[in-house]
Amino acid sequence: MLDRFRKLSLRNKMFLSTVGVVLLISGAIALLARGILVSSLSRELEMRGMAIAQSIAERGGGFILDKDRAGLVSLLFDTAQLGERKALVAYIFLTDNENKLLAHTFIRPFPQELLDWNTPADSQEILYRPVSFEGSDAVDISVPVQEGIYTLGRVHVGLRQSHIDNLVGKLRLTFLGFISLVVVIIFLIVLILSGYVATPLTRLTRAAESISRGRLDQPLDLGGPPWNPGECPAYNDNDLPCWHLDELARGEKRRPGNCDPCKFYRERPGDEVVQLADAFANMVWSIRLYRHRLRESEERYRPLFDANPDPFLVLNASSMRFLDANPRAQELYGYSKEEFSVMTISDIEPADSQAGVQRFLSDVNSEAHVLYTNVKHTVRGGRSIFVNIHATKTHYRGKEVVIFSAADVTGLVEKDAQLIQASKMKTLGEMSAGMAHELNQPLNAIMLGSDFLKLAADNGIDIPRDRFRQVADEICAQVERAAGIITHLREFGRKSDLIPDEVDINVPIRGVFAIIGKQLALQNIEVELELGEGLSPVLAHSNRLEQVFFNLVVNARDAIQSGPRGGGEITIRSWAEDGTVAVSVSDTGGGIAPEDLRKIFEPFFTTKRAGEGMGLGLAISYGIVKDYGGDIQVGSEPGEGTTFKLLFPPAHS
C-alpha cells in the first residue's frame, strides 16, 4: 500500500492525503456531535414528556378525589391533543395506587400490557421505561399524582419512539449533509491548490528531463513570456560580456548598457512556486548561453586543432587512453582516430622512458607545461621515431587530460648524429699523433723483446727460465696495452645509439687522457685531474661526452701552445653542485677576447689560423650538452686562461 502511495504523483498525494485527513477529522467530529445531539434531543423529548405528565399530575388530583372520570378523560385528551403533542404523545393514562386504570386517551380497548409494570403505590420517583404495545414502541414516563403528602396514583405519558427516531434521523441527516458539504468544499479547494502547486512542478520536471537529454534548444513552458535568444546581445556576441553571468567572474566594472536590465533574467512577484519556476528558467538560460558559447568556441578552435601541421593528441590523465588525435597525428603514427581511442600512451611510448608524457604525469613536481626533446616513440609497424613533446595539463570534456604535440625530429636527430659522427672522425684524425705515440710504445717494447729472444737463439745462448718468462710476460702486457688502445679507439669511433644510457661522468674524462695524456706530457703540458667520487650518473652517451671533453682539452692545449712560454697546465674537476653534476676544464692559456667570448659556440667561428680548425668543435659540444639537458658556461680573461663549466642533470632526480 505504501509502495503504491509512493508511486502516485505529487498532486494525487497532496489530494489524497488532505482528503483523508479531512474525512478522518470530519468523521470524528460527526461521531462526537452525533452522540451529543442525539442524547440532547432524546433528553429534551423526555423532559417534554415529563412536563406533560407533571402538568396532568398537578391538575388531575382534584378529579381523582372527586372521582370525576369524565373530567380526567377530558383533561387527558386536552393535554394530549394540544399543539404538536399529538405527534409526540402516543397515549396518556392514569392509575390509582392499586394500579387500577382511572382514565386514558385510547379510543379503543386499553392495551393491558401497559399495566404490567408494577410500580410501588407510594413511589414518588419519576420513572422511565421502554414499552411495546399493539406493535408500536414508546418511552413510558411515569409521574406520581400527589395531594399534599399523599400519593393518589400515577400518570403515564407514552412518547412515540417512531417520532423520536424520526427527529433523530432528520437531525443526523442534516448534520451529515453539513459535513458532506464541508468535505466537498475542502475537496474542491485541495484539488485547486494541488493543481496550482503540482502543475509548475510537472512543467519543471518535463523541462529537466528535456535538458538532461540535451534538448536545451527546445522552448520551455515554465510560465511567463517566451524567450527569443536572438534578442540577447551576449548570446550573439561571445566577446560581449553578459553582466548577469560574467560581471563578477571577469571583474567587469561597468555593465553593458544595452542589456541592463537583462531581458531574460526574470524574478516575478509571487509565491515560492513562481520563484522556483523563475530560478529554474534563469538556470536554463545560463546553461543555454554557456553551451552556446562553448559550442562556438569549439567551432572556432576545432579547425585549428584539425589543421595544425604538428601532431596533437589528447590523453586521459587517469586512464592513459587517447581521447582525440588530429589528422597530422594519425598520419605520423599510422593509426586512425578509432584505433587511437582504444590505445594507451604505452602503445607509442616505452614505459621506461626517461622523458615523455608518462614521465610528465608521474612527476608530481612537474610544471603545468613541459618540453621534452628527442623522445623515442613507436609508430605502426614498430618503427621508432624521435619527437619533441610540448605537453600541458588541462580539462577536456569534463576530464583531466594532457594535450601534447609531438613534433617529428627524427631527421634532425639523425643529421645531428651524422654531424657528430663526422666531427668524431675528425677528432680521430687529430688524435692520430697521440694514438701513434701510444701505439708506438708497446710496439717498441714488443720489438725489443722479440729481438732479445732472436739474438739469444742465433748465438745459442741459454736463457734462464725466469728471464724467458719475464720477457714473454712483458710482450703479452704490451700486446694487451695496444689492444686496449685500439678497442678504446673503436669504441670512441663507434656510432652512438640514439637512446642515452647512464654514464659515470669521470669515465669519458679519463678516456680522453688515456689517448692523449702522453702527447700532452711531451708538449710540456701538465694535467691535473680532481675528479669527485660517488657522483650521480648522467643520461648521455659515453663516447659523445668523451668527444666533448676531447674538444675542450684540445682547445686548452692549443691555447697554451699559442702562448709565449709554450707550456702550461690543464685542470679538470668534477663535483656535485645544487643537484647537478658539474665538470670544469681550465687552462693557463692566453684567454679569449671579450668580443669573441659570446661567439665561440657559433658554428664555423674560430680564432685559429686557417687550416688549424673549422670552428665546429665547440658548436657540436654545445649541442651535445644541450641534448642531454645540460648547460655549458665559459669564463675567460685575456692572459688569465679560460674555464669551461659543464652542468648535467643527474639521471635520477
C-alpha positions as CSV (number, residue, x, y, z in Angstrom):
1,M,0.0,0.0,0.0
2,L,2.8,2.4,0.9
3,D,4.6,1.4,-2.3
4,R,1.5,2.3,-4.3
5,F,1.2,5.5,-2.5
6,R,4.9,6.4,-3.1
7,K,4.3,5.8,-6.8
8,L,1.5,8.3,-7.0
9,S,2.1,11.8,-8.4
10,L,2.6,14.7,-6.0
11,R,-0.8,16.1,-7.0
12,N,-2.6,12.8,-6.1
13,K,-0.5,12.5,-2.9
14,M,-1.5,16.0,-1.8
15,F,-5.1,15.4,-2.7
16,L,-5.5,12.0,-1.1
17,S,-3.6,13.0,2.0
18,T,-5.6,16.1,2.5
19,V,-8.9,14.5,1.8
20,G,-8.1,11.6,4.0
21,V,-7.2,13.9,6.9
22,V,-10.4,15.9,6.4
23,L,-12.5,12.8,6.2
24,L,-10.9,11.4,9.4
25,I,-11.4,14.7,11.3
26,S,-15.0,15.0,9.9
27,G,-15.9,11.5,10.9
28,A,-14.6,12.0,14.4
29,I,-16.5,15.3,14.7
30,A,-19.6,13.7,13.3
31,L,-19.5,10.8,15.7
32,L,-18.9,13.2,18.7
33,A,-21.5,15.7,17.6
34,R,-24.0,12.9,16.8
35,G,-23.7,11.5,20.3
36,I,-24.1,14.9,21.9
37,L,-27.0,16.0,19.7
38,V,-28.9,12.7,19.8
39,S,-28.6,12.4,23.6
40,S,-29.6,16.0,24.0
41,L,-32.6,15.6,21.7
42,S,-33.7,12.4,23.5
43,R,-33.3,14.2,26.8
44,E,-35.3,17.2,25.6
45,L,-38.1,15.0,24.4
46,E,-38.1,13.1,27.7
47,M,-38.2,16.5,29.6
48,R,-41.2,17.5,27.5
49,G,-42.9,14.2,28.3
50,M,-42.2,14.6,32.0
51,A,-43.5,18.2,31.8
52,I,-46.7,16.9,30.3
53,A,-47.1,14.2,32.9
54,Q,-46.4,16.7,35.8
55,S,-48.9,19.1,34.4
56,I,-51.6,16.4,34.4
57,A,-50.5,15.2,37.8
58,E,-50.9,18.7,39.3
59,R,-54.3,19.2,37.7
60,G,-55.7,15.7,37.9
61,G,-55.5,15.3,41.7
62,G,-58.8,17.1,42.2
63,F,-60.6,15.0,39.6
64,I,-59.3,11.8,41.3
65,L,-60.5,12.9,44.8
66,D,-63.9,13.9,43.2
67,K,-63.9,10.6,41.3
68,D,-64.7,12.7,38.2
69,R,-63.6,10.3,35.5
70,A,-65.2,12.4,32.8
71,G,-63.1,15.3,33.9
72,L,-60.0,13.2,33.9
73,V,-60.6,11.9,30.4
74,S,-61.2,15.4,29.2
75,L,-58.0,16.6,30.9
76,L,-56.0,13.8,29.3
77,F,-57.4,14.3,25.8
78,D,-57.0,18.1,26.0
79,T,-53.4,17.7,27.1
80,A,-52.6,15.0,24.5
81,Q,-54.1,16.9,21.6
82,L,-52.6,20.3,22.4
83,G,-50.5,21.6,19.6
84,E,-47.8,19.3,18.2
85,R,-48.1,16.9,21.2
86,K,-50.4,14.7,19.3
87,A,-47.5,13.7,17.1
88,L,-45.3,13.0,20.1
89,V,-47.7,11.6,22.7
90,A,-48.8,8.1,21.9
91,Y,-51.0,7.8,25.0
92,I,-51.8,9.2,28.5
93,F,-53.4,7.2,31.2
94,L,-54.0,7.5,35.0
95,T,-53.9,4.7,37.6
96,D,-54.7,4.7,41.3
97,N,-52.5,3.4,44.0
98,E,-53.7,-0.1,43.3
99,N,-52.7,0.2,39.7
100,K,-56.3,0.3,38.5
101,L,-56.9,2.3,35.4
102,L,-58.8,5.5,36.1
103,A,-58.7,7.2,32.6
104,H,-56.8,7.0,29.3
105,T,-56.7,8.5,25.8
106,F,-57.2,5.3,23.9
107,I,-60.3,5.3,21.7
108,R,-60.1,1.6,21.5
109,P,-59.7,-1.0,24.2
110,F,-56.9,-0.2,26.6
111,P,-53.7,-2.3,26.0
112,Q,-53.4,-4.3,29.2
113,E,-49.7,-4.8,28.7
114,L,-49.2,-1.2,29.7
115,L,-50.4,-2.1,33.2
116,D,-47.9,-4.9,33.7
117,W,-45.4,-2.5,35.1
118,N,-45.6,-3.0,38.9
119,T,-44.8,0.3,40.5
120,P,-44.9,0.8,44.2
121,A,-48.0,2.7,45.1
122,D,-46.4,5.3,47.2
123,S,-43.3,5.8,45.0
124,Q,-42.7,9.4,44.3
125,E,-40.0,8.9,41.7
126,I,-40.3,9.8,38.1
127,L,-39.8,6.5,36.2
128,Y,-38.8,5.9,32.6
129,R,-39.2,2.6,30.7
130,P,-39.4,1.5,27.1
131,V,-42.7,-0.3,26.3
132,S,-44.3,-2.0,23.4
133,F,-47.9,-2.2,22.7
134,E,-50.0,-3.0,19.7
135,G,-46.9,-3.3,17.6
136,S,-45.6,0.1,18.5
137,D,-42.7,1.2,20.7
138,A,-42.8,4.0,23.1
139,V,-41.0,5.5,26.1
140,D,-43.3,5.4,29.1
141,I,-42.8,8.3,31.6
142,S,-44.5,7.7,34.9
143,V,-45.0,10.6,37.4
144,P,-46.8,10.3,40.7
145,V,-50.1,12.3,41.4
146,Q,-49.8,13.8,44.8
147,E,-52.1,15.7,47.0
148,G,-50.2,17.1,49.9
149,I,-48.2,14.2,51.3
150,Y,-50.5,11.6,49.8
151,T,-50.0,9.8,46.6
152,L,-53.3,9.4,44.7
153,G,-51.9,7.5,41.7
154,R,-49.6,7.8,38.8
155,V,-49.8,9.5,35.4
156,H,-48.2,7.6,32.4
157,V,-47.3,9.5,29.3
158,G,-46.1,7.4,26.4
159,L,-43.8,9.2,23.9
160,R,-43.8,7.6,20.4
161,Q,-40.5,6.0,19.7
162,S,-41.0,6.4,16.0
163,H,-41.4,10.2,16.4
164,I,-38.2,10.3,18.4
165,D,-36.3,8.2,15.8
166,N,-37.7,10.4,13.1
167,L,-36.4,13.6,14.8
168,V,-33.1,11.9,15.4
169,G,-32.9,10.8,11.8
170,K,-33.7,14.3,10.5
171,L,-31.0,15.7,12.8
172,R,-28.5,13.1,11.7
173,L,-29.3,13.7,8.0
174,T,-29.0,17.4,8.4
175,F,-25.6,17.1,10.2
176,L,-24.3,14.6,7.7
177,G,-25.3,16.9,4.9
178,F,-23.5,19.7,6.5
179,I,-20.4,17.6,7.0
180,S,-20.6,16.4,3.4
181,L,-20.9,20.0,2.1
182,V,-17.8,20.9,4.1
183,V,-15.9,17.9,2.7
184,V,-16.9,18.8,-0.8
185,I,-15.8,22.4,-0.4
186,I,-12.5,21.2,1.1
187,F,-12.1,18.7,-1.7
188,L,-12.5,21.4,-4.3
189,I,-10.1,23.7,-2.5
190,V,-7.5,20.9,-2.2
191,L,-8.0,20.0,-5.9
192,I,-7.3,23.6,-6.9
193,L,-4.4,24.0,-4.6
194,S,-2.7,20.7,-5.5
195,G,-3.1,21.6,-9.2
196,Y,-1.7,25.0,-8.6
197,V,1.4,23.5,-6.9
198,A,1.8,20.4,-9.0
199,T,1.4,21.9,-12.4
200,P,4.5,24.1,-12.2
201,L,6.4,21.2,-10.7
202,T,5.3,19.0,-13.6
203,R,6.5,21.6,-16.1
204,L,9.8,21.8,-14.3
205,T,10.1,18.0,-14.3
206,R,9.5,17.9,-18.1
207,A,11.9,20.7,-18.6
208,A,14.6,19.0,-16.5
209,E,14.1,15.8,-18.5
210,S,14.4,17.7,-21.8
211,I,17.6,19.3,-20.6
212,S,19.1,16.0,-19.3
213,R,18.6,14.7,-22.9
214,G,20.4,17.6,-24.3
215,R,17.4,19.4,-25.7
216,L,18.3,22.8,-24.4
217,D,17.2,24.5,-27.6
218,Q,13.6,23.4,-27.3
219,P,11.2,26.1,-25.9
220,L,10.4,25.5,-22.3
221,D,6.9,26.2,-20.9
222,L,7.6,27.5,-17.4
223,G,5.2,30.3,-17.4
224,G,6.0,33.9,-18.3
225,P,6.7,35.3,-21.7
226,P,8.6,33.1,-24.2
227,W,12.3,33.6,-24.9
228,N,13.9,34.5,-28.1
229,P,17.7,34.1,-27.8
230,G,18.3,36.3,-30.8
231,E,17.3,39.3,-28.6
232,C,20.2,38.7,-26.2
233,P,23.4,40.7,-27.3
234,A,25.7,38.4,-25.3
235,Y,24.2,35.4,-27.0
236,N,25.0,36.7,-30.4
237,D,28.5,38.1,-29.5
238,N,30.8,36.0,-27.4
239,D,33.1,38.9,-27.0
240,L,30.4,40.9,-25.2
241,P,30.3,40.0,-21.5
242,C,27.0,39.2,-20.0
243,W,26.6,41.4,-17.0
244,H,24.3,38.9,-15.3
245,L,26.6,35.9,-15.7
246,D,30.2,37.3,-16.2
247,E,30.4,40.5,-14.4
248,L,31.8,39.2,-11.1
249,A,33.8,36.4,-12.8
250,R,35.6,38.7,-15.2
251,G,35.9,41.6,-12.8
252,E,34.0,43.9,-15.1
253,K,33.5,47.3,-13.6
254,R,30.8,48.6,-16.0
255,R,27.8,46.8,-17.2
256,P,26.9,46.8,-20.9
257,G,24.3,49.5,-21.2
258,N,22.3,47.9,-23.9
259,C,21.2,44.8,-21.9
260,D,20.7,46.2,-18.3
261,P,18.2,45.1,-17.2
262,C,18.5,41.7,-18.7
263,K,15.6,40.7,-21.0
264,F,15.9,37.1,-19.9
265,Y,16.7,37.1,-16.3
266,R,13.3,37.0,-14.5
267,E,12.2,37.5,-11.0
268,R,8.4,37.8,-11.0
269,P,6.4,38.7,-7.8
270,G,4.7,35.6,-6.5
271,D,4.9,32.7,-4.1
272,E,7.7,30.1,-3.7
273,V,6.4,28.1,-6.7
274,V,6.6,31.1,-9.0
275,Q,10.1,31.9,-7.6
276,L,11.2,28.3,-8.2
277,A,10.0,28.4,-11.8
278,D,11.8,31.7,-12.4
279,A,15.0,30.4,-10.7
280,F,14.9,27.3,-12.9
281,A,14.2,29.4,-16.0
282,N,17.3,31.6,-15.2
283,M,19.4,28.5,-14.7
284,V,18.3,27.1,-18.0
285,W,19.1,30.3,-19.7
286,S,22.5,30.4,-18.1
287,I,23.2,26.8,-19.3
288,R,22.0,27.6,-22.7
289,L,24.1,30.7,-23.0
290,Y,27.3,29.0,-21.8
291,R,26.6,26.0,-24.0
292,H,26.2,28.2,-27.0
293,R,29.4,30.0,-26.1
294,L,31.2,26.6,-25.6
295,R,29.9,25.3,-29.0
296,E,31.0,28.5,-30.7
297,S,34.4,28.2,-29.0
298,E,34.8,24.6,-30.1
299,E,33.8,25.5,-33.6
300,R,36.3,28.3,-33.6
301,Y,39.3,26.3,-32.3
302,R,38.5,22.9,-33.7
303,P,39.7,23.7,-37.2
304,L,43.0,24.9,-35.6
305,F,43.3,21.6,-33.9
306,D,42.5,19.6,-37.0
307,A,44.5,21.7,-39.4
308,N,47.6,22.1,-37.2
309,P,50.7,20.9,-39.0
310,D,52.1,19.4,-35.8
311,P,50.6,16.2,-34.4
312,F,48.3,16.9,-31.5
313,L,46.9,14.2,-29.2
314,V,44.6,14.4,-26.1
315,L,45.3,11.8,-23.4
316,N,43.1,11.0,-20.4
317,A,45.3,11.6,-17.4
318,S,43.7,8.9,-15.3
319,S,43.1,6.0,-17.8
320,M,46.0,6.9,-20.0
321,R,43.8,6.4,-23.0
322,F,43.7,8.7,-26.0
323,L,40.6,10.8,-26.4
324,D,41.4,12.6,-29.6
325,A,44.1,12.9,-32.3
326,N,44.3,15.4,-35.1
327,P,44.8,14.2,-38.7
328,R,48.6,15.0,-38.6
329,A,49.0,12.7,-35.5
330,Q,47.0,10.0,-37.3
331,E,49.3,10.4,-40.3
332,L,52.5,10.4,-38.2
333,Y,51.7,7.4,-36.1
334,G,49.7,5.5,-38.7
335,Y,46.7,4.9,-36.5
336,S,43.1,6.2,-37.2
337,K,41.2,8.1,-34.5
338,E,39.1,5.0,-33.8
339,E,42.3,3.0,-33.2
340,F,43.7,5.7,-31.0
341,S,40.5,5.6,-28.9
342,V,41.4,2.1,-27.7
343,M,45.1,2.7,-27.3
344,T,47.1,4.0,-24.3
345,I,50.3,6.1,-24.2
346,S,52.3,3.0,-23.5
347,D,51.4,1.8,-27.0
348,I,53.5,4.5,-28.6
349,E,55.9,5.5,-25.7
350,P,58.2,3.0,-23.9
351,A,57.1,2.6,-20.2
352,D,60.7,3.1,-19.0
353,S,61.2,6.2,-21.0
354,Q,63.2,8.8,-19.0
355,A,61.3,11.7,-20.7
356,G,57.9,11.9,-22.2
357,V,54.2,12.1,-21.4
358,Q,54.4,9.3,-18.8
359,R,57.2,11.0,-17.0
360,F,55.2,14.2,-17.1
361,L,52.2,12.5,-15.5
362,S,54.1,10.6,-12.9
363,D,56.3,13.6,-11.8
364,V,54.4,15.4,-9.1
365,N,56.9,18.3,-9.2
366,S,56.5,18.9,-12.9
367,E,55.1,22.2,-14.1
368,A,51.9,22.7,-15.9
369,H,53.7,22.9,-19.3
370,V,56.8,21.0,-20.2
371,L,59.1,20.4,-23.2
372,Y,60.8,17.1,-23.7
373,T,63.3,16.8,-26.6
374,N,64.3,13.7,-28.6
375,V,61.7,11.4,-27.0
376,K,61.5,8.0,-28.6
377,H,58.1,7.0,-29.8
378,T,56.9,3.9,-31.8
379,V,54.6,4.2,-34.8
380,R,52.6,1.5,-36.6
381,G,54.8,-1.4,-37.7
382,G,57.2,-1.0,-34.7
383,R,59.4,1.7,-36.3
384,S,60.9,4.2,-33.9
385,I,60.8,7.9,-34.3
386,F,62.1,10.8,-32.2
387,V,59.7,13.7,-31.3
388,N,59.9,16.9,-29.3
389,I,57.0,16.9,-26.9
390,H,55.2,20.0,-25.7
391,A,52.7,18.8,-23.0
392,T,50.2,20.6,-20.8
393,K,47.6,19.6,-18.3
394,T,44.1,20.9,-18.8
395,H,40.5,19.8,-18.9
396,Y,38.8,18.4,-21.9
397,R,35.1,17.5,-22.0
398,G,34.9,17.3,-18.2
399,K,38.1,15.1,-17.8
400,E,41.6,15.9,-16.6
401,V,43.7,15.4,-19.7
402,V,47.2,16.0,-21.1
403,I,47.3,17.7,-24.5
404,F,50.6,17.3,-26.2
405,S,52.2,18.0,-29.5
406,A,54.7,15.6,-30.9
407,A,56.9,17.3,-33.5
408,D,58.8,14.7,-35.5
409,V,62.5,15.4,-35.3
410,T,63.8,12.1,-36.4
411,G,65.5,13.6,-39.4
412,L,67.2,16.3,-37.3
413,V,68.3,13.7,-34.7
414,E,69.8,11.5,-37.5
415,K,71.6,14.5,-39.1
416,D,72.9,15.6,-35.7
417,A,74.2,12.1,-35.2
418,Q,75.8,12.2,-38.6
419,L,77.4,15.6,-37.9
420,I,78.6,14.4,-34.5
421,Q,80.0,11.2,-36.1
422,A,81.8,13.3,-38.8
423,S,83.2,15.5,-36.1
424,K,84.3,12.4,-34.2
425,M,86.1,11.1,-37.2
426,K,87.9,14.5,-37.5
427,T,88.8,14.2,-33.8
428,L,90.2,10.8,-34.5
429,G,92.4,12.4,-37.2
430,E,93.6,15.0,-34.7
431,M,94.3,12.2,-32.3
432,S,96.4,10.3,-34.8
433,A,99.6,11.7,-33.4
434,G,98.7,10.8,-29.9
435,M,97.5,7.4,-31.0
436,A,100.7,6.7,-32.9
437,H,102.7,7.7,-29.9
438,E,100.6,5.5,-27.6
439,L,100.8,2.5,-30.0
440,N,104.5,3.1,-30.7
441,Q,105.5,2.4,-27.1
442,P,104.0,-1.1,-26.8
443,L,105.2,-1.9,-30.3
444,N,108.8,-0.8,-29.4
445,A,108.7,-2.9,-26.2
446,I,107.4,-5.9,-28.2
447,M,110.2,-5.4,-30.8
448,L,112.9,-5.2,-28.1
449,G,111.6,-8.4,-26.5
450,S,111.5,-10.2,-29.9
451,D,115.0,-9.0,-30.8
452,F,116.3,-10.3,-27.5
453,L,114.8,-13.7,-28.0
454,K,116.1,-13.8,-31.6
455,L,119.6,-12.8,-30.6
456,A,119.7,-15.5,-27.9
457,A,118.5,-18.1,-30.4
458,D,121.1,-17.1,-33.1
459,N,124.0,-17.1,-30.7
460,G,122.9,-20.3,-28.9
461,I,122.6,-18.6,-25.5
462,D,120.6,-20.4,-23.0
463,I,118.1,-18.1,-21.4
464,P,117.1,-18.9,-17.8
465,R,113.5,-19.9,-17.4
466,D,112.7,-17.0,-15.2
467,R,114.3,-14.5,-17.6
468,F,112.5,-16.1,-20.5
469,R,109.1,-15.9,-18.7
470,Q,109.8,-12.2,-17.8
471,V,110.4,-11.3,-21.5
472,A,107.2,-13.2,-22.5
473,D,105.0,-11.6,-19.9
474,E,106.2,-8.1,-20.9
475,I,105.5,-8.9,-24.6
476,C,101.9,-10.1,-23.6
477,A,101.4,-7.0,-21.5
478,Q,102.4,-4.7,-24.3
479,V,100.1,-6.5,-26.7
480,E,97.2,-6.1,-24.3
481,R,98.0,-2.4,-23.9
482,A,98.0,-2.0,-27.7
483,A,94.8,-3.9,-28.0
484,G,93.2,-1.8,-25.2
485,I,94.2,1.4,-27.1
486,I,92.7,0.0,-30.3
487,T,89.5,-1.1,-28.5
488,H,89.1,2.4,-26.9
489,L,89.6,4.0,-30.4
490,R,87.0,1.7,-31.9
491,E,84.6,2.5,-29.0
492,F,85.2,6.2,-29.5
493,G,84.6,6.0,-33.2
494,R,81.5,3.8,-32.9
495,K,78.3,5.4,-34.0
496,S,76.2,6.1,-30.9
497,D,72.7,4.8,-30.3
498,L,70.1,7.4,-30.2
499,I,68.9,6.4,-26.7
500,P,71.3,7.6,-23.9
501,D,72.5,5.5,-21.1
502,E,73.5,6.2,-17.5
503,V,77.2,7.3,-17.6
504,D,79.7,8.0,-14.9
505,I,81.0,11.4,-15.8
506,N,84.5,10.5,-14.8
507,V,84.8,7.6,-17.3
508,P,84.9,9.7,-20.5
509,I,87.2,12.3,-18.8
510,R,89.7,9.5,-18.0
511,G,89.2,8.1,-21.6
512,V,90.5,11.3,-23.1
513,F,93.7,11.3,-21.2
514,A,94.2,7.6,-21.9
515,I,94.7,8.6,-25.6
516,I,96.4,12.0,-25.5
517,G,97.8,12.1,-22.0
518,K,101.3,11.1,-23.1
519,Q,101.2,13.5,-26.0
520,L,100.3,16.4,-23.7
521,A,103.2,15.4,-21.4
522,L,105.6,15.5,-24.4
523,Q,104.2,19.0,-25.2
524,N,105.2,20.2,-21.7
525,I,101.6,20.5,-20.6
526,E,100.7,19.2,-17.1
527,V,97.3,17.7,-16.5
528,E,95.6,17.9,-13.1
529,L,92.6,15.7,-12.5
530,E,90.4,16.4,-9.4
531,L,87.5,14.0,-10.0
532,G,84.9,13.6,-7.4
533,E,83.9,10.1,-6.4
534,G,80.3,8.8,-5.9
535,L,78.7,11.3,-8.3
536,S,75.3,10.6,-9.7
537,P,75.3,9.2,-13.2
538,V,74.0,11.3,-16.1
539,L,71.9,10.3,-19.1
540,A,74.2,10.5,-22.0
541,H,76.5,8.6,-24.4
542,S,80.0,7.9,-23.1
543,N,81.8,8.4,-26.4
544,R,79.9,11.7,-27.1
545,L,80.9,13.1,-23.8
546,E,84.4,11.9,-24.5
547,Q,84.3,13.9,-27.7
548,V,83.1,17.0,-25.8
549,F,86.0,16.7,-23.2
550,F,88.4,16.0,-26.1
551,N,87.4,19.2,-27.9
552,L,87.8,21.2,-24.7
553,V,91.2,19.7,-23.8
554,V,92.5,20.1,-27.4
555,N,91.3,23.8,-27.4
556,A,93.0,24.2,-24.0
557,R,96.2,22.7,-25.4
558,D,96.1,25.0,-28.4
559,A,95.6,28.0,-26.2
560,I,98.6,27.0,-24.0
561,Q,100.8,26.4,-27.0
562,S,99.9,29.7,-28.6
563,G,101.4,31.5,-25.6
564,P,104.9,32.7,-25.5
565,R,106.0,30.2,-22.8
566,G,104.9,27.1,-24.8
567,G,103.9,25.2,-21.6
568,G,101.1,25.3,-19.1
569,E,98.6,23.4,-17.1
570,I,95.1,21.9,-17.7
571,T,92.9,21.2,-14.7
572,I,89.7,19.1,-14.9
573,R,87.4,18.9,-11.9
574,S,84.1,17.1,-11.3
575,W,81.8,17.6,-8.4
576,A,78.1,17.8,-7.4
577,E,76.6,21.3,-7.3
578,D,73.0,22.2,-6.5
579,G,71.5,18.9,-7.7
580,T,73.6,18.8,-10.8
581,V,76.8,17.1,-11.9
582,A,79.4,19.8,-12.7
583,V,82.7,19.5,-14.6
584,S,85.2,22.3,-15.3
585,V,88.0,22.3,-17.8
586,S,90.5,25.1,-17.1
587,D,93.7,26.1,-18.8
588,T,96.5,28.6,-18.3
589,G,96.5,29.8,-21.9
590,G,96.1,33.3,-23.2
591,G,92.3,33.5,-22.7
592,I,89.6,34.7,-25.0
593,A,88.9,38.3,-26.0
594,P,85.6,39.6,-24.7
595,E,84.3,40.3,-28.2
596,D,84.9,36.7,-29.1
597,L,83.5,35.2,-25.9
598,R,79.9,35.4,-27.0
599,K,80.6,33.9,-30.4
600,I,82.7,30.9,-29.5
601,F,79.7,28.4,-29.6
602,E,78.5,29.6,-33.0
603,P,79.2,27.2,-35.9
604,F,82.3,27.9,-38.0
605,F,83.5,30.6,-35.6
606,T,87.2,30.2,-34.8
607,T,90.2,32.3,-33.7
608,K,92.7,29.8,-35.0
609,R,94.7,30.3,-38.1
610,A,93.4,28.9,-41.5
611,G,93.9,25.2,-41.7
612,E,94.0,24.7,-37.9
613,G,90.3,24.4,-37.2
614,M,86.8,24.7,-38.8
615,G,85.1,26.2,-35.8
616,L,82.7,23.2,-35.3
617,G,84.2,21.6,-32.2
618,L,82.6,23.9,-29.6
619,A,79.4,24.2,-31.5
620,I,79.0,20.5,-31.6
621,S,80.0,20.2,-27.9
622,Y,77.4,22.8,-27.0
623,G,74.7,20.9,-29.0
624,I,75.7,17.6,-27.3
625,V,75.5,19.1,-23.8
626,K,72.1,20.7,-24.6
627,D,70.8,17.4,-25.9
628,Y,71.4,15.9,-22.5
629,G,69.5,18.7,-20.8
630,G,72.7,20.3,-19.5
631,D,74.4,23.6,-19.8
632,I,77.8,24.9,-20.7
633,Q,79.3,28.1,-19.5
634,V,82.6,29.8,-20.2
635,G,84.6,32.3,-18.3
636,S,87.8,33.9,-19.6
637,E,90.1,36.8,-19.2
638,P,92.8,37.7,-21.6
639,G,96.1,36.5,-20.2
640,E,94.4,34.6,-17.4
641,G,93.3,31.5,-19.1
642,T,89.9,30.0,-19.8
643,T,87.5,27.8,-17.8
644,F,84.6,25.9,-19.3
645,K,82.0,24.7,-16.8
646,L,79.5,22.0,-17.8
647,L,76.4,21.2,-15.8
648,F,74.4,17.9,-16.3
649,P,71.1,16.9,-14.6
650,P,71.5,13.6,-12.8
651,A,69.8,10.5,-14.2
652,H,67.7,10.1,-11.1
653,S,66.4,13.3,-9.7
